[in-house]
Amino acid sequence: DEKERKRQEAQRRNELNRRTKSIRQEIKKIESRIADLEAEQSDLEPQMADPEFYKDQTRFREALNRFNNTREKLTEIYARWEYQQTELENAEKEFKDEKSV
């Protein structure tokens, strides 16, 4: 009956949420870290665009190192984000495939 069908659908949704909770939490953490790193880069870019900035070589080198380190971290974390997204999609697909069997 309709009530039983809705109950089973709710159970399936709860099971999917249970299976994917840790992946979704990791994606949230990664997205937060990405936002922090992108903000750091955004803070550095205007400084590095100012010709006066390059007169202080020590300050310039420190900023350039920070910028490059941030860029490397972003590259790594984007890869982690893509991996987690793929894991989430695979889990959802696997769950959907189980449901249709």
Secondary structure, DSSP 8 states (H G I E B T S, - for coil): -HHHHHHHHHHHHHHHHHHHHHHHHHHHHHHHHHHHHHHHHHHHHHHHH-GGGGGSHHHHHHHHHHHHHHHHHHHHHHHHHHHHHHHHHHHHHHHHHHHH-
